[in-house]
């Protein structure tokens, strides 16, 4: 789809001016009072055609996009040429929407990278003074250290004692989640928290019991899975009558499954042991046959190189067989 040229000649003039890299770089250095501006690799400056954002931009906007390299990082400059005579209160939202589109397009090209920095710039020449905050986000001073760094909550690193001390629904589930891959530990923890689970409100009990059944479902025999689905439906509809009995039954299911798995593992190990023994016996038989052939060739006076070529036996092994043969003959 072809772009429409902005009607305002003022906008068009600046768009044409900014297509010259040296003009744009001087504009940055003159108007952005940041140390990093002087470290931009001038050779890396690249004027980005609006087709980079496809047709998602509002066509009436007069904008300029540049990409550059700062050390090992891509950086984008998004310049909005604002033709209105008064400041637009929606400017922070507009800028963020456009920045999101640039990020989206960049990630389509380089999906394995983190989001690159975008420096939004508004070029304004209206009659009235600009009286709109230049911050895009509310509360930036409070949350600036958290807004662009996600907070990681790694369940495996949570402290058991702290989780147990809180005794709310989420803490109980996280406490159990840490041991979901260890049946014995999971069952033991389930015993520990059962008293507190019984005191949960019915609405939270339904959530807990449904979660617990979904944890157990992949671990039970196939014929039990339909029964668990029925229980899940019943819990969602009616809640849980006897929580203690419910938890006890779940514990039994888990222990039963892992006992069966352990028995199967032992049986499989026994079968594998037999197979391994058979394989070792075969290998030993082959080894002895090779040694017998090598001894016969030695008796007939052939040298080690000929024997190695004829039999495929390693030369070092042939020498060892020859030494033993000479010693005992």
Backbone bond lengths (Angstrom), bond angles and torsions (degrees), N, CA, C in turn:
res aa  C-N    CA-C-N  psi(-1)  N-CA   C-N-CA  omega(-1)  CA-C   N-CA-C  phi
1 X - - - 1.470 - - 1.527 108.96 -
2 X 1.345 118.08 132.21 1.445 120.85 -175.23 1.509 110.54 -82.96
3 X 1.366 116.92 142.55 1.453 121.20 178.64 1.528 110.84 -73.61
4 X 1.329 114.08 147.13 1.457 118.42 172.13 1.525 107.92 -89.52
5 X 1.314 116.58 137.98 1.468 120.58 178.42 1.522 108.41 -75.62
6 X 1.353 119.20 132.06 1.456 120.61 178.40 1.524 110.42 -58.20
7 X 1.333 116.36 139.07 1.458 120.15 -177.80 1.518 111.31 -69.71
8 X 1.299 117.44 -34.94 1.454 121.88 -176.15 1.526 109.78 -70.57
9 X 1.322 116.45 116.27 1.464 120.79 -177.41 1.527 112.07 -64.68
10 X 1.328 116.65 -26.42 1.458 121.49 176.76 1.532 109.61 -60.77
11 X 1.324 115.05 -46.54 1.470 119.84 179.07 1.518 110.69 -62.45
12 X 1.322 115.07 -45.81 1.455 120.32 -176.01 1.526 111.29 -62.58
13 X 1.330 116.16 -38.03 1.469 120.45 179.35 1.520 110.77 -60.46
14 X 1.331 116.49 -47.09 1.462 119.40 -178.62 1.526 112.08 -68.42
15 X 1.298 116.19 -35.43 1.470 118.61 177.52 1.521 110.37 -62.61
16 X 1.335 115.74 -39.66 1.465 118.96 178.85 1.523 111.19 -70.41
17 X 1.314 115.70 -40.15 1.472 119.97 179.52 1.522 111.11 -60.73
18 X 1.318 115.77 -44.11 1.466 120.49 -174.69 1.533 112.95 -73.27
19 X 1.308 117.04 -7.24 1.458 118.08 175.70 1.528 111.80 -73.93
20 X 1.352 116.40 -15.23 1.462 120.45 174.81 1.527 108.10 -85.91
21 X 1.320 116.23 119.34 1.472 120.84 -174.80 1.518 112.71 -57.26
22 X 1.361 115.92 -43.70 1.460 118.48 -176.35 1.525 111.47 -65.56
23 X 1.342 115.99 -33.72 1.470 120.50 177.97 1.523 109.74 -66.17
24 X 1.334 115.35 -44.94 1.470 119.51 -178.59 1.528 111.27 -66.05
25 X 1.330 117.28 -41.24 1.467 120.81 -179.83 1.526 110.66 -63.82
26 X 1.333 117.36 -41.72 1.472 120.57 177.04 1.520 111.34 -64.15
27 X 1.337 115.40 -36.66 1.471 120.49 177.07 1.534 110.12 -60.80
28 X 1.334 116.28 -45.01 1.470 120.58 179.01 1.527 110.87 -62.04
29 X 1.335 116.04 -49.13 1.472 120.16 -175.76 1.523 112.30 -66.50
30 X 1.321 116.18 -26.34 1.470 120.01 -179.23 1.523 112.49 -83.68
31 X 1.356 116.93 -24.08 1.469 119.00 -170.75 1.518 115.23 -118.96
32 X 1.314 117.90 -12.25 1.467 119.73 177.89 1.514 108.59 -111.18
33 X 1.307 115.48 108.23 1.463 120.68 -176.67 1.532 110.43 -87.58
34 X 1.343 114.59 69.72 1.464 121.02 179.78 1.531 108.85 -133.01
35 X 1.319 115.37 142.27 1.467 120.55 -178.17 1.511 112.13 -59.58
36 X 1.345 116.96 -36.85 1.463 120.65 -173.91 1.522 113.77 -68.59
37 X 1.349 117.06 -19.12 1.468 119.64 -178.01 1.532 110.93 -58.91
38 X 1.316 116.25 -38.28 1.470 120.44 -178.95 1.520 112.78 -72.98
39 X 1.339 117.29 -10.68 1.466 120.59 -179.18 1.539 112.32 -98.33
40 X 1.321 116.77 2.20 1.477 119.44 177.86 1.526 109.21 -66.37
41 X 1.298 115.24 133.60 1.466 120.71 176.93 1.532 108.34 -74.47
42 X 1.345 115.62 106.33 1.466 120.61 -175.49 1.526 112.14 -59.49
43 X 1.321 116.99 -35.05 1.464 121.19 -179.65 1.526 112.30 -66.46
44 X 1.330 115.34 -23.75 1.466 118.98 -176.45 1.525 113.09 -85.44
45 X 1.334 117.65 -10.35 1.465 120.73 -179.08 1.525 110.82 -57.59
46 X 1.323 115.02 130.22 1.463 119.81 -175.73 1.528 109.38 -137.88
47 X 1.306 115.95 119.64 1.466 121.10 176.27 1.524 107.99 -72.92
48 X 1.324 116.43 125.78 1.467 120.99 -176.25 1.522 109.74 -100.95
49 X 1.304 115.98 121.01 1.455 120.35 176.21 1.524 109.82 -66.69
50 X 1.307 117.15 148.75 1.465 119.78 -177.28 1.525 113.03 -63.50
51 X 1.316 117.11 -17.13 1.468 119.03 177.54 1.531 110.56 -64.80
52 X 1.345 116.13 -17.02 1.471 121.03 174.72 1.524 110.13 -55.15
53 X 1.329 115.86 -34.86 1.469 121.24 -179.89 1.515 109.85 -96.59
54 X 1.317 117.53 9.27 1.457 123.46 179.69 1.532 109.36 60.04
55 X 1.333 118.40 -135.44 1.468 120.33 -177.62 1.517 111.94 -106.35
56 X 1.346 116.70 20.17 1.459 118.25 -171.96 1.532 112.80 -82.85
57 X 1.328 117.31 -22.41 1.451 118.69 177.84 1.527 110.71 -70.71
58 X 1.313 114.89 150.14 1.465 119.49 173.22 1.521 106.43 -69.25
59 X 1.320 116.02 124.13 1.461 119.01 -169.36 1.518 113.94 -65.85
60 X 1.315 117.50 -24.03 1.470 118.46 -176.55 1.523 111.66 -74.04
61 X 1.347 118.15 -15.51 1.458 120.55 -177.54 1.523 110.81 -68.78
62 X 1.334 115.21 139.27 1.457 120.69 171.97 1.521 106.28 -101.76
63 X 1.313 116.09 110.60 1.458 118.52 -174.89 1.518 110.81 -140.25
64 X 1.319 114.42 160.06 1.458 122.05 178.39 1.518 107.76 -132.62
65 X 1.329 116.39 134.25 1.461 120.45 178.17 1.520 108.82 -123.91
66 X 1.321 115.09 130.06 1.460 121.22 174.82 1.521 109.06 -124.16
67 X 1.326 114.49 148.19 1.468 119.82 172.39 1.524 107.13 -120.94
68 X 1.341 115.87 142.88 1.468 120.22 178.38 1.520 108.98 -145.39
69 X 1.325 115.14 172.94 1.476 120.48 176.16 1.517 108.26 -113.35
70 X 1.307 114.66 132.58 1.456 120.93 172.65 1.520 106.01 -121.20
71 X 1.345 115.74 102.66 1.462 121.70 -171.98 1.532 108.34 58.97
72 X 1.339 119.39 -113.56 1.475 119.14 -177.79 1.521 112.41 -108.65
73 X 1.327 117.09 23.59 1.464 121.38 -175.20 1.519 111.73 -124.06
74 X 1.339 115.99 135.38 1.468 120.18 169.54 1.520 108.33 -73.32
75 X 1.328 115.84 140.56 1.461 120.05 175.08 1.528 107.63 -134.48
76 X 1.328 117.18 137.94 1.465 121.69 179.76 1.529 109.75 -109.60
77 X 1.312 115.43 145.15 1.459 121.66 172.34 1.521 106.67 -118.44
78 X 1.317 114.88 121.60 1.465 119.33 178.83 1.525 107.39 -112.29
79 X 1.327 116.67 112.49 1.465 121.70 -178.05 1.518 108.43 -107.81
80 X 1.323 114.94 120.38 1.466 120.59 176.72 1.523 107.71 -102.53
81 X 1.311 116.76 118.76 1.462 121.43 179.52 1.520 106.89 -89.44
82 X 1.318 115.84 108.82 1.463 122.06 -169.59 1.528 109.98 -94.69
83 X 1.334 118.06 107.65 1.462 121.03 -174.52 1.527 113.94 -85.33
84 X 1.346 118.13 -10.47 1.460 119.81 -173.26 1.528 110.76 -70.01
85 X 1.324 115.68 152.10 1.466 120.38 -176.87 1.516 112.16 -78.84
86 X 1.340 116.73 -19.06 1.476 120.68 177.77 1.526 109.87 -125.54
87 X 1.324 115.08 159.17 1.467 120.55 -178.84 1.528 110.69 -67.01
88 X 1.314 115.40 140.07 1.472 121.68 -178.50 1.534 108.88 -97.04
89 X 1.331 116.06 118.96 1.468 120.18 -177.71 1.525 112.60 -65.37
90 X 1.315 117.51 -21.26 1.474 120.05 -178.57 1.537 111.86 -86.07
91 X 1.339 117.58 5.40 1.460 120.74 -175.34 1.532 113.67 -55.43
92 X 1.342 121.29 -46.21 1.471 119.71 179.33 1.529 112.48 -57.02
93 X 1.332 116.28 -42.77 1.470 119.86 179.72 1.520 110.70 -66.59
94 X 1.344 117.02 -44.30 1.466 120.74 179.28 1.526 110.76 -58.01
95 X 1.325 115.70 -47.53 1.472 119.90 -178.74 1.526 111.22 -60.13
96 X 1.328 114.85 -43.47 1.467 117.52 -178.44 1.530 110.98 -64.38
97 X 1.333 117.24 -38.77 1.467 120.49 177.88 1.525 110.60 -61.50
98 X 1.312 117.03 -43.16 1.461 120.57 -179.25 1.535 111.16 -68.90
99 X 1.324 115.76 -39.53 1.471 120.02 177.53 1.528 110.23 -61.77
100 X 1.328 116.53 -39.49 1.472 120.97 179.29 1.521 110.94 -61.34
101 X 1.342 115.92 -37.83 1.463 119.85 178.72 1.527 111.67 -67.87
102 X 1.339 116.08 -38.15 1.471 119.78 176.96 1.524 109.65 -64.45
103 X 1.322 117.00 -44.53 1.477 121.01 178.41 1.526 110.45 -60.03
104 X 1.319 115.88 -44.82 1.462 120.10 -178.07 1.524 110.60 -59.26
105 X 1.336 116.05 -45.94 1.464 120.12 -178.47 1.532 111.00 -66.66
106 X 1.314 115.99 -40.43 1.470 119.92 179.23 1.525 110.50 -61.38
107 X 1.329 117.12 -43.37 1.461 121.37 -178.44 1.526 111.52 -68.36
108 X 1.323 117.29 -26.54 1.466 119.53 174.95 1.528 110.58 -66.86
109 X 1.334 115.54 -32.83 1.463 120.03 179.03 1.523 112.25 -81.72
110 X 1.338 115.81 -37.69 1.468 120.56 -175.19 1.526 108.71 -132.08
111 X 1.317 115.72 73.77 1.471 121.44 -170.91 1.520 112.99 -65.67
112 X 1.333 118.27 -21.44 1.463 119.68 -175.71 1.524 112.77 -90.45
113 X 1.345 117.81 1.09 1.455 120.08 -176.72 1.530 111.59 -98.01
114 X 1.332 114.57 158.73 1.459 119.76 170.13 1.525 108.65 -71.31
115 X 1.325 116.45 163.97 1.461 119.75 178.46 1.527 109.92 -63.93
116 X 1.330 117.03 136.32 1.466 119.42 179.09 1.530 110.55 -81.26
117 X 1.332 117.91 157.75 1.466 119.19 175.03 1.526 110.74 -69.83
118 X 1.329 115.66 142.98 1.468 121.63 173.86 1.523 107.19 -123.90
119 X 1.334 115.87 128.13 1.465 120.43 177.23 1.524 107.32 -103.19
120 X 1.350 117.63 108.32 1.469 119.99 179.40 1.534 110.23 -84.52
121 X 1.309 115.62 137.15 1.471 121.03 -179.00 1.528 107.61 -132.87
122 X 1.316 116.36 134.21 1.467 120.77 175.02 1.523 107.99 -112.02
123 X 1.327 115.97 121.87 1.468 121.06 176.74 1.533 107.21 -99.08
124 X 1.316 115.78 109.38 1.467 121.31 -171.04 1.523 109.92 -121.46
125 X 1.333 116.02 138.35 1.477 120.47 177.09 1.522 109.83 -141.70
126 X 1.338 115.17 43.89 1.466 119.95 -178.96 1.512 112.42 -80.13
127 X 1.348 115.92 173.30 1.459 120.72 -178.43 1.515 112.01 -71.60
128 X 1.333 116.58 -43.59 1.474 119.49 -177.51 1.525 110.57 -89.52
129 X 1.321 116.04 159.64 1.470 120.64 179.94 1.522 109.41 -68.62
130 X 1.323 114.61 150.20 1.479 119.68 177.35 1.521 108.97 -74.71
131 X 1.324 117.23 119.58 1.469 120.82 -175.85 1.533 112.58 -123.99
132 X 1.338 115.52 22.10 1.470 120.81 178.89 1.528 108.47 -99.68
133 X 1.346 118.59 136.27 1.475 120.13 177.90 1.536 110.59 -56.39
134 X 1.317 116.36 141.42 1.467 120.31 179.08 1.529 111.90 -85.83
135 X 1.322 116.77 -4.90 1.474 118.98 174.91 1.527 108.99 -78.55
136 X 1.328 115.63 138.85 1.469 120.17 178.96 1.522 110.93 -86.64
137 X 1.340 116.67 -29.16 1.468 121.13 -175.31 1.526 111.14 -113.86
138 X 1.318 115.50 140.48 1.465 120.11 171.78 1.521 109.78 -71.76
139 X 1.313 115.87 149.22 1.466 120.24 175.47 1.522 113.75 66.08
140 X 1.346 116.52 23.59 1.464 119.40 -175.49 1.523 111.54 -60.99
141 X 1.343 116.90 -38.97 1.474 119.77 -178.94 1.523 111.77 -60.84
142 X 1.335 116.36 -32.17 1.473 120.24 -179.48 1.521 110.89 -79.84
143 X 1.337 116.40 -42.74 1.472 120.52 -169.29 1.536 114.32 -107.56
144 X 1.330 117.69 11.45 1.467 119.62 -173.89 1.527 113.02 -59.51
145 X 1.342 117.49 -28.62 1.470 119.82 179.71 1.527 112.44 -81.00
146 X 1.340 116.55 -11.45 1.468 120.03 -175.36 1.528 113.52 -113.71
147 X 1.315 117.40 -22.04 1.463 119.90 -172.86 1.516 113.29 -67.74
148 X 1.330 116.82 -34.56 1.456 119.71 -176.76 1.521 112.45 -112.98
149 X 1.318 115.33 15.92 1.466 122.16 169.45 1.517 106.34 -130.87
150 X 1.327 117.86 122.49 1.468 117.36 179.08 1.528 109.36 -77.83
151 X 1.313 114.87 150.12 1.469 121.54 -179.29 1.520 107.80 -93.51
152 X 1.312 116.18 121.66 1.462 121.09 -178.81 1.523 110.49 -92.69
153 X 1.325 115.86 125.59 1.467 121.40 171.45 1.519 106.51 -112.86
154 X 1.316 117.00 98.53 1.461 122.77 -178.43 1.524 108.27 -89.73
155 X 1.330 116.26 108.36 1.475 121.37 -176.13 1.522 111.05 -54.51
156 X 1.324 117.03 -38.44 1.465 120.28 -176.81 1.525 113.26 -65.86
157 X 1.339 116.33 -20.62 1.471 119.83 -178.64 1.527 113.42 -99.27
158 X 1.332 116.56 -2.76 1.468 119.08 179.17 1.526 110.15 -67.88
159 X 1.319 114.91 145.07 1.465 120.55 -177.46 1.536 110.19 -80.56
160 X 1.331 116.73 125.35 1.470 121.80 -178.71 1.519 112.29 -56.92
161 X 1.315 115.70 -45.26 1.471 119.36 -175.73 1.525 111.60 -64.60
162 X 1.327 115.97 -39.26 1.470 119.48 178.79 1.520 110.90 -66.38
163 X 1.323 116.44 -39.38 1.470 120.12 178.32 1.519 110.89 -63.93
164 X 1.337 115.57 -44.59 1.484 119.32 -179.42 1.526 111.70 -64.95
165 X 1.333 115.99 -33.12 1.468 119.09 -176.52 1.526 112.27 -70.50
166 X 1.329 117.45 -21.37 1.468 119.59 -177.90 1.525 112.28 -81.81
167 X 1.309 116.26 -40.93 1.469 122.14 175.16 1.525 114.56 55.33
168 X 1.337 116.84 36.95 1.464 120.24 169.72 1.524 107.42 -105.11
169 X 1.314 117.35 170.78 1.461 121.55 -173.93 1.529 112.19 -57.07
170 X 1.333 116.34 -48.16 1.468 119.82 -177.95 1.524 111.26 -62.52
171 X 1.325 117.32 -44.78 1.476 120.97 -179.22 1.523 110.98 -61.80
172 X 1.335 117.20 -39.87 1.470 121.17 179.00 1.523 109.95 -62.77
173 X 1.340 116.83 -45.87 1.466 120.67 -179.03 1.530 110.88 -65.27
174 X 1.334 117.18 -42.32 1.475 120.09 178.78 1.531 110.79 -64.97
175 X 1.331 115.95 -37.78 1.465 120.97 177.98 1.529 110.66 -60.04
176 X 1.325 115.94 -42.15 1.469 120.96 178.84 1.529 111.61 -74.99
177 X 1.342 116.06 -38.28 1.471 120.51 -179.17 1.532 111.36 -55.31
178 X 1.316 116.37 -35.14 1.470 120.21 -178.20 1.523 112.25 -60.64
179 X 1.337 116.76 -22.94 1.466 119.99 -175.66 1.521 112.99 -117.11
180 X 1.308 117.95 17.70 1.469 119.90 -174.03 1.522 112.18 -65.89
181 X 1.343 118.45 -18.90 1.465 120.67 -179.73 1.529 112.24 -95.31
182 X 1.338 115.75 1.56 1.468 120.67 178.83 1.525 107.69 -125.02
183 X 1.333 116.62 100.81 1.472 121.48 -171.58 1.521 112.21 -58.04
184 X 1.319 116.77 -46.51 1.471 120.49 -176.34 1.532 110.81 -62.33
185 X 1.314 114.92 -45.13 1.467 120.34 -179.78 1.526 110.79 -67.15
186 X 1.339 116.60 -39.84 1.460 121.35 -179.78 1.529 110.77 -61.81
187 X 1.331 116.03 -46.27 1.471 120.87 -179.30 1.518 109.99 -63.11
188 X 1.326 117.07 -41.12 1.465 121.18 -179.99 1.525 110.63 -63.47
189 X 1.332 116.15 -42.66 1.460 119.99 179.11 1.531 111.37 -67.04
190 X 1.329 114.97 -35.77 1.465 119.89 178.16 1.529 110.36 -61.66
191 X 1.324 116.06 -39.61 1.477 120.38 175.78 1.529 110.53 -61.30
192 X 1.339 114.78 -43.79 1.473 119.67 -177.35 1.520 112.35 -59.50
193 X 1.356 116.38 -41.99 1.470 119.32 -172.55 1.526 113.45 -93.29
194 X 1.321 117.62 -5.36 1.471 120.37 -173.93 1.537 112.12 -57.75
195 X 1.323 115.99 -37.60 1.476 119.75 -179.09 1.530 110.27 -62.68
196 X 1.342 116.49 -40.90 1.467 120.67 -178.65 1.522 110.60 -74.55
197 X 1.326 116.19 -33.89 1.472 120.32 178.84 1.524 109.71 -62.21
198 X 1.320 116.60 -39.84 1.475 120.97 -178.97 1.528 112.00 -60.97
199 X 1.343 116.69 -24.02 1.470 120.46 -176.96 1.531 112.56 -90.35
200 X 1.330 116.40 -3.86 1.467 119.24 -179.67 1.530 110.52 -68.24
201 X 1.340 118.05 149.83 1.473 120.26 173.95 1.530 109.98 -61.35
202 X 1.320 116.80 153.28 1.461 121.64 -175.42 1.531 111.99 -56.12
203 X 1.339 117.28 -38.07 1.474 120.11 -179.14 1.531 110.81 -62.74
204 X 1.352 116.75 -38.58 1.467 120.72 178.92 1.529 111.31 -77.47
205 X 1.332 115.52 -31.97 1.472 119.56 176.43 1.519 111.03 -60.11
206 X 1.328 116.24 -41.21 1.469 120.46 179.24 1.528 110.58 -59.92
207 X 1.331 115.44 -42.17 1.469 119.82 179.51 1.519 110.26 -64.85
208 X 1.343 116.45 -45.18 1.473 120.69 -178.09 1.530 111.15 -63.09
209 X 1.319 116.59 -47.74 1.470 120.48 -176.17 1.534 111.22 -67.17
210 X 1.323 116.61 -36.95 1.467 119.90 176.56 1.528 110.37 -64.33
211 X 1.338 115.96 -43.58 1.484 120.29 177.78 1.523 110.22 -60.32
212 X 1.331 115.85 -44.48 1.469 120.63 -177.26 1.530 111.58 -62.52
213 X 1.322 116.31 -41.89 1.469 119.90 179.03 1.530 111.42 -65.76
214 X 1.324 115.99 -36.24 1.475 118.96 179.32 1.528 111.41 -69.84
215 X 1.326 116.49 -28.60 1.468 120.88 175.18 1.525 109.25 -69.27
216 X 1.325 115.70 -40.66 1.471 121.49 -174.26 1.528 111.73 -77.93
217 X 1.322 116.99 -33.75 1.472 121.04 -171.06 1.539 114.54 -50.69
218 X 1.332 120.05 -47.11 1.472 118.70 -178.37 1.531 113.20 -66.45
219 X 1.341 117.01 -12.44 1.463 119.95 -172.96 1.531 113.74 -101.88
220 X 1.321 117.68 -0.02 1.464 119.52 -177.30 1.525 110.77 -103.13
221 X 1.320 115.16 167.39 1.465 120.18 177.91 1.525 109.96 -62.06
222 X 1.318 115.97 153.78 1.459 121.61 -174.75 1.525 111.91 -56.66
223 X 1.341 115.88 -39.46 1.466 119.29 -177.07 1.533 113.06 -68.01
224 X 1.362 116.52 -17.67 1.466 120.47 179.91 1.528 112.47 -86.33
225 X 1.318 117.12 -16.76 1.467 120.18 -172.94 1.521 112.26 -66.18
226 X 1.323 116.85 -37.90 1.468 119.66 178.62 1.529 110.22 -65.80
227 X 1.343 116.26 -36.04 1.478 121.08 177.45 1.531 110.39 -63.62
228 X 1.341 116.87 -39.70 1.465 120.70 178.49 1.528 110.45 -66.06
229 X 1.331 116.67 -38.99 1.476 120.36 177.26 1.527 110.74 -61.14
230 X 1.327 115.81 -39.14 1.478 120.35 178.07 1.530 110.08 -64.69
231 X 1.338 115.58 -43.93 1.461 120.26 179.38 1.527 111.31 -61.25
232 X 1.346 116.02 -41.47 1.468 120.25 179.19 1.524 110.73 -59.89
233 X 1.318 116.52 -43.57 1.465 120.55 179.05 1.528 111.12 -63.51
234 X 1.325 114.70 -41.08 1.470 119.57 -179.17 1.529 111.27 -65.71
235 X 1.333 115.48 -40.86 1.476 119.82 179.71 1.524 110.00 -63.73
236 X 1.347 116.18 -44.38 1.461 120.11 -179.79 1.526 111.24 -61.50
237 X 1.333 115.49 -36.38 1.469 119.75 -176.36 1.526 112.98 -83.75
238 X 1.347 116.84 -42.12 1.473 120.61 -169.47 1.525 114.78 -117.22
239 X 1.330 117.36 -13.83 1.465 119.01 -175.41 1.523 110.82 86.50
240 X 1.340 116.09 -164.14 1.465 121.75 -177.01 1.526 109.10 -120.08
241 X 1.339 115.96 125.97 1.466 119.90 -178.34 1.532 111.30 -80.90
242 X 1.318 117.18 -60.42 1.462 121.63 -177.63 1.533 109.28 -112.81
243 X 1.329 115.73 97.68 1.467 120.77 -174.38 1.529 111.02 -66.16
244 X 1.349 116.06 -41.80 1.460 120.42 -179.07 1.513 112.12 -58.56
245 X 1.320 115.68 -45.46 1.474 120.14 179.74 1.526 110.57 -66.13
246 X 1.324 115.69 -39.40 1.464 120.54 179.64 1.528 110.41 -60.08
247 X 1.336 116.99 -48.26 1.466 121.31 -178.89 1.524 110.48 -64.25
248 X 1.344 116.47 -40.65 1.467 120.42 179.13 1.530 110.64 -60.25
249 X 1.336 116.70 -44.03 1.472 120.86 179.88 1.526 112.14 -63.80
250 X 1.331 115.50 -37.46 1.472 119.57 178.20 1.531 109.87 -66.04
251 X 1.327 116.19 -42.17 1.473 120.35 177.37 1.530 110.83 -58.03
252 X 1.322 114.70 -43.30 1.462 119.68 -179.63 1.530 111.16 -62.79
253 X 1.329 115.88 -42.15 1.464 120.41 178.79 1.531 111.52 -59.76
254 X 1.333 115.76 -45.41 1.472 120.38 -178.77 1.528 110.51 -63.85
255 X 1.339 115.55 -46.43 1.473 119.65 -178.34 1.528 111.34 -64.33
256 X 1.330 114.86 -38.92 1.468 120.14 179.33 1.520 110.67 -62.50
257 X 1.350 115.44 -44.96 1.460 119.82 -178.37 1.531 110.91 -61.56
258 X 1.330 116.41 -47.05 1.469 119.20 -175.99 1.525 112.69 -72.60
259 X 1.342 115.82 -26.45 1.462 118.75 174.91 1.529 109.53 -66.95
260 X 1.340 114.93 -43.90 1.477 120.12 177.60 1.524 110.46 -61.88
261 X 1.347 115.42 -44.17 1.465 120.26 -178.77 1.517 110.93 -62.21
262 X 1.349 114.98 -38.57 1.466 120.05 179.68 1.526 110.62 -64.99
263 X 1.335 116.00 -42.94 1.466 120.60 179.38 1.534 110.63 -63.69
264 X 1.336 114.91 -42.39 1.466 118.81 178.34 1.521 110.52 -63.85
265 X 1.343 114.81 -37.54 1.460 119.51 179.07 1.511 111.61 -63.36
266 X 1.337 116.02 -41.98 1.466 120.18 178.78 1.525 110.49 -63.99
267 X 1.358 114.28 -43.41 1.464 119.54 -179.87 1.525 110.68 -62.95
268 X 1.344 114.93 -42.78 1.457 119.41 179.29 1.530 110.27 -64.62
269 X 1.339 114.93 -40.89 1.472 119.78 179.68 1.521 110.84 -62.40
270 X 1.343 116.50 -38.63 1.470 121.29 179.29 1.531 109.91 -63.91
271 X 1.371 114.10 -45.71 1.474 118.66 179.61 1.529 111.27 -63.51
272 X 1.334 115.31 -41.85 1.466 119.04 179.62 1.517 111.05 -65.75
273 X 1.347 115.22 -34.98 1.471 119.76 178.21 1.524 110.96 -63.06
274 X 1.349 115.70 -42.16 1.478 119.83 178.65 1.525 109.73 -62.62
275 X 1.348 115.31 -45.69 1.461 119.25 -179.99 1.521 111.80 -61.80
276 X 1.329 115.05 -39.94 1.468 119.44 179.15 1.529 111.00 -64.55
277 X 1.346 115.02 -39.95 1.471 119.69 178.85 1.529 111.37 -63.62
278 X 1.334 115.74 -41.88 1.466 120.34 178.65 1.527 110.03 -62.21
279 X 1.336 114.46 -44.26 1.467 119.19 -178.82 1.524 111.26 -62.59
280 X 1.338 115.43 -42.71 1.476 119.31 178.67 1.522 111.13 -62.13
281 X 1.347 115.71 -40.00 1.467 120.51 179.07 1.532 111.43 -62.03
282 X 1.335 114.72 -41.68 1.473 119.18 178.57 1.525 110.48 -63.01
283 X 1.335 115.35 -45.58 1.461 119.82 -179.30 1.533 111.76 -62.16
284 X 1.335 115.10 -40.17 1.474 119.93 178.97 1.534 110.55 -64.36
285 X 1.333 116.82 -40.17 1.460 120.97 178.10 1.526 111.85 -62.69
286 X 1.324 116.19 -41.69 1.470 120.69 178.40 1.526 110.09 -63.60
287 X 1.352 115.43 -43.23 1.471 120.01 -178.92 1.529 111.60 -60.30
288 X 1.338 116.13 -44.69 1.462 120.17 -179.22 1.534 111.94 -65.79
289 X 1.338 116.16 -38.35 1.464 120.24 179.07 1.526 110.55 -63.13
290 X 1.361 115.52 -42.68 1.466 120.20 178.58 1.528 111.09 -60.00
291 X 1.342 115.78 -44.12 1.466 119.96 -179.09 1.533 111.61 -63.51
292 X 1.324 115.73 -37.46 1.461 120.05 179.00 1.534 110.90 -63.64
293 X 1.352 116.96 -42.39 1.471 121.57 179.01 1.529 110.09 -64.76
294 X 1.359 115.69 -43.13 1.474 119.58 179.09 1.518 111.23 -60.08
295 X 1.361 118.22 -42.74 1.478 121.59 179.99 1.541 110.67 -61.21
296 X 1.338 115.72 -42.09 1.468 119.24 -179.52 1.532 111.47 -62.54
297 X 1.352 115.51 -41.31 1.459 119.92 179.13 1.531 111.12 -67.32
298 X 1.336 116.28 -34.98 1.473 120.26 176.46 1.530 109.41 -64.40
299 X 1.357 115.39 -43.95 1.478 120.49 179.13 1.528 110.80 -58.52
300 X 1.353 115.64 -34.32 1.468 118.94 -177.32 1.528 111.97 -82.96
301 X 1.344 117.37 -0.34 1.458 121.10 172.83 1.513 115.76 91.39
302 X 1.326 118.51 12.27 1.464 119.52 179.26 1.534 110.34 -76.71
303 X 1.353 115.68 147.65 1.469 118.37 -179.90 1.537 110.55 -82.42
304 X 1.354 114.80 169.92 1.473 120.73 -173.50 1.536 112.81 -63.24
305 X 1.332 117.76 -40.26 1.467 121.04 -178.43 1.525 111.56 -63.23
306 X 1.347 116.16 -41.63 1.472 119.92 178.55 1.526 110.15 -64.11
307 X 1.352 116.20 -44.26 1.480 120.36 -178.43 1.527 110.63 -62.33
308 X 1.346 115.87 -41.69 1.470 120.24 -179.86 1.523 110.39 -61.97
309 X 1.348 116.13 -42.90 1.460 120.24 -178.71 1.524 111.34 -68.98
310 X 1.332 116.16 -35.59 1.465 120.39 -176.71 1.520 112.50 -76.64
311 X 1.337 117.72 -34.72 1.471 120.86 -173.08 1.526 114.19 -106.05
312 X 1.331 117.75 -21.59 1.467 120.71 -175.03 1.513 112.95 81.76
313 X 1.345 117.33 3.78 1.471 121.39 178.41 1.531 108.50 -78.17
314 X 1.357 116.63 141.01 1.460 121.14 -178.91 1.526 110.72 -60.98
315 X 1.329 115.62 144.31 1.467 121.72 -176.75 1.520 112.13 -61.10
316 X 1.334 117.49 -36.98 1.477 121.38 -179.68 1.520 110.88 -65.09
317 X 1.320 114.59 -38.21 1.472 118.87 179.40 1.537 110.31 -68.75
318 X 1.331 116.13 -38.43 1.480 120.08 177.96 1.529 110.11 -62.49
319 X 1.343 116.18 -41.94 1.481 119.94 179.64 1.524 110.82 -61.95
320 X 1.360 115.25 -39.97 1.466 119.44 179.66 1.527 110.68 -65.21
321 X 1.352 116.71 -41.91 1.483 121.32 178.36 1.528 109.18 -63.66
322 X 1.351 117.14 -40.45 1.470 121.24 -179.88 1.529 110.39 -63.23
323 X 1.345 116.65 -41.41 1.471 120.33 179.70 1.519 110.20 -61.80
324 X 1.346 116.34 -45.70 1.472 120.72 -179.40 1.537 109.88 -64.60
325 X 1.330 116.13 -40.45 1.479 121.44 -179.93 1.532 110.27 -62.93
326 X 1.341 117.13 -45.50 1.470 122.54 -179.86 1.513 110.83 -64.96
327 X 1.323 115.95 -37.89 1.463 121.39 -176.71 1.529 111.14 -66.49
328 X 1.334 116.82 -39.69 1.485 119.11 -173.34 1.517 112.74 -102.43
329 X 1.358 119.69 0.35 1.479 119.45 -178.92 1.522 110.56 -97.82
